[in-house]
Amino acid sequence: MSDSLWQLSAVEAARLVRGKALSPVELVRAAIERAERLQPALNCFITLCPEQALEAARAAEQALMRGQAPGLLHGLPFTVKDLVNTAGVRTTFGAVPFRDNVPAEDAVAVARLRGQGAILIGKTTTPEFGTKSMTDSPLFGHTRNPWSPDRTCGGSSGGAAAATAAGVTALAVATDGGGSTRIPAACCGVVGFKQSIGAIPHSQAPDAIGNQTYVTPTTRTVADTRLMMAAMSGPHPCDPWSMGAPKTDYLGQAEPPDTLRGKRVRYCVAPPGRPVDADVRRAFALALERLAGLGARIEPFDGAGFDVEPVWRVINHTVWRARYLPLIAQAPDAYSASLRRQIESAMQFSAVQYQEAMFARTALYRKVQALFDEADLLAMPTLSRTAVPLGTDIFDSIVIDGRQCADIRGHWYPWTMLFNMTGNPAISVPCGLGRDGMPIGLQLVGRCRADRELLLAAEAFEDAGPGWSWPPQPE
């Protein structure tokens, strides 16, 4: 079994550990060895902590031998994106000036995973402060896609998605401020879930009230995402959106295959004027056929009025400018030109424009909720094309369906930013491969607070498909 431990799902590994058929030490050692072996090819870690991880694994094994009741994730290795605080393990935010930053405490989400017995093996790569949809930084260089080393793994949680797709660990903590979990999930062929706002408390959001960023799970299967949600979710005083969140049984048995029967799924390929590659259109059509085959009622909706990138950018870049301009002013040469340009672009926005964007955010929230008057789920492609070439920057143009597109955010992932602003749960699940051999993702969206229902629908879709496909590169 030792040669194939990296292929285990978290659900299966947890069952084996609880039954004492698998040693936490053996499992964690296998994850560390795989991380070290693949690091030269993928560059998906900024920090590995093998000594601490193996010490925790030995303690977990001893606890099992003493008959102590294990947590949900007892002895299971996991990774954390390098934006999320980890006590005693450096957290660089992908930025050179923070290369030696070591937090004193865990983020709430990380503390909850550790509290359930999970074992941190390392910190995955992120662009500086998670500010773009490709994963590179002056601190560590480029992270590569396990499906093809000349393609980006997406971003900003690219290290998390690449490591998960390559089989380093089954569980990864990511973040999502405009698609940063779902974009790399689609690029790397894994499951990326952005839960309802507040479902997982965000203890590092400086503006908790106006927040549109999330600490999220990345896994290879929806069942593993449900396992992570069971450990990470629930109210905490640090996050006002989490207070009063309904108690959810994420571990309950998945519903039978007819869980989608009679469900109304409204779909849209893209907002008007946004190109979509033929391969993505083809995979999306087949995904809709699969949903229909499971008994769902498929109906289109008009994407007019959902050109949301300008609204997202005013809110997001204004927040970034407030947070990061003082840091850049202290050491401008320590940061990439791409980050500096994004921060500088926010200088054009006034306080009135920011508030108008917040008004627009509320209007978008109400527009999306109105869609659910006639729908149980929404469906759209996660990305309008497969992973772009390695080295592409957020200010570069990209080719989509034969068209040169200058606005990467508005054209490559027109549907991800919307649900950060509205708070709806949204999940990217693999739905095929393009002719270039690269993964394609389907995004499903649920009603606010209906996270379990969305996950069960995604799991039914997943179960009806061909099953998980490993990328050809790592092995």
VENSULVEN-V980143 format. One line per field, one symbol per residue. ss: DSSP state (H for helix, E for strand, - for the rest). A space follows every 50 residues. Layout:
ss = ???
This chain:
ss = -HHHHHH--HHHHHHHHH-----HHHHHHHHHHHHHHHHHHH--EEEE-H HHHHHHHHHHHHHHH-----------EEEEE----E--EE-----HHH-- -E-----HHHHHHHH---EEEEEE---HHH-----EE---EE-EE--EEE EE-----HHHHHHHH-----EEEEEE-----HHHHHHH--EEEE-----E -------------EEEEEE--HHHHHHHHHHH-E-----HHH-------- ------HHHH---EEEE----------HHHHHHHHHHHHHHHH---EEEE --------HHHHHHHHHHHHHHHHHHHHHH-HHH--HHHHHHHHHHHH-- HHHHHHHHHHHHHHHHHHHHHHHH--EEEEE-------E--------EEE --EEE--HHHHH----HHHHHH---EEEEEEEE-----EEEEEEE----- HHHHHHHHHHHHH------------
